[in-house]
């Protein structure tokens, strides 16, 4: 029995067991390190936002002392009362909502239509038109010519100045066109054989199949339109009813910082200036303004996230 030979299968099994035994700690160490690293990454990522929330709910005079991290030292809502003390903020909010919704819808529809047109190989001018659009990404006429263009188009002090100039984006067009290029050409040819025209193909096939990239682009457009305030300052500052939320918040922050050389500025009429909780500072107002401006985007983003991740992979893999 001592001379019996071990079969090759048993030998291979022993070798595998030895290897697994020697490396049994590797998955545990990797998972532990990965978990610790992700916790640190999440903490570093969320800390600025959580700190901003804490500062926004902390008394302004106390905020000057510093040392506010993740929890307010003296709770107060006066910073938010200072933001909403005037009725203009509510009208500006609805103007921003209308602007964001219209800009996003028109930009998505028209840019996708342009991208589909320029993706057709049978269109002879697609290369030259693409070059023209790409050049606009590198060269700009400047602020003054742009202002005179808006003036000559009679868009000054008009709501449509927020929407019309942003209806088509060269960058978004390139992103969408790249995604359309991944759609099988045989699918479009079969639709043409069945008698579908270009517009019907665009509505029935291209648009539904482009949902991931359209959701990604829609998020880009919506965030840009929501955060924009400089165009309101340039083109509609003389009409209060056309003021946007970001512009109103910018004016509030600017007035809080410049209204008094003393860093402690009273917020609104009727507040007790001897009470620390009734005082706001530029730092506390800035935190409250940041939260008010970012909440709508934070509400919308979770619904777009699954499309956003897919859309980021556009053009990353070539077959």
Buried (B, 14 or more C-beta within 10 A) or exposed (E): EEEEEEEEEEEEEEEEEEEEEEEEEEEEEEEEEEEEEEEEEEEEEEEEEEBBBBBBBBBBBBBBEEEBEEEBBBEBEBBBBBBBBBEBBEBBBEBBBBBBEBBBBBBBBBBBBBBBBBBEEEEEEBEEEBEEBEEEEEEEEEEEEBEEEBEEEEBBEBBEBBBBBBBBBBBBBBBBBBBBEBBEEEEBEEBEEEEBEBEEBBEEBBBEBBEBBBBBBBBBBBBBBBBBBEBBBBBBEEEEEBBBBBBBBBBBBEEBBEEEEEBBBBBBEEBEEEEBBBBBBBBBBBBBBBBBBBEBBEEBBEEBEEBBEBBEEBBEEEE
